[in-house]
């Protein structure tokens, strides 16, 4: 009996050590146990999987990677099976030979879900990830049960972005062009160019596109964001099963600056039944 107890204790300790390795804060984004690679459309892409339960895809923003979403990974993996990729050219994923596009990245995420044999998932995206959440709901409707699109824009202009933000994108792209022409190697100017060029000329999501979305979507923003509040309101009003949340006194970086607030709102939205369609009659 003592030997049996010792074996069980050792097994529990072993499982505890494994769990600690998987959730080691320093390993998120570079985790040998949780990480995997898949090659899609000419690029080797990296993703990590944490937790168990219903699948939930997290999508980082333009300048981020898996590690940027650490507060969300740690929170949601307690209840869900969290899948989070490094989008093309970010983190440990390759850029590929073609220009960076939102359409390709949405296709990548769909491909990762197919590879994992996941028919549908909850999807939570911030910034560029919010755009990808909308595109998945539009172009891959069977893949998404419920979406959260935080700080998404539909157009690459001063309607979708405040002028200061759009001007910064153009300036950063021009600077990257110049550094590439000089053959400067102090930074990866190719991916900086591609990231900013994508934001400068994409996306192009229309009102009719939004009307195609059948799943519930929580449109989130802040009142101190780079996206005009009117633009977020337009997105919300044109998604049949849309809900809206504007966080007061927060910025574009709320997912890192105040993750408790962000995570709690998203968690409640995912677990509750959709409410609000009755207002659209």
Buried (B, 14 or more C-beta within 10 A) or exposed (E): EEEEEEEEEEEEEEEEEEEEEBBEEEBBBBBEBBBBEBEBEEBEBBBBBBBEEBBBBBBBBBBBBBBBBBBBBBBBBEBBBBBBBBBBBBBBBBBBEEEBBBEBBBBBBBBBBBEBEBEBBBBBBBBBBBBBBBBBBBBBEEBBBBBBBBBBBBBBEBEBBBEEBBEBBBEBBEBBBEBEEEEEEEEEBBBBBBBBBBBBBBBEBEEEBBEEBBBBBBBBBBEBBBBBBEBBBBBBEBBBBBBBBBBEEBBBBBBBEBBEEBBEBBBEBBEEEBEEEEEEE
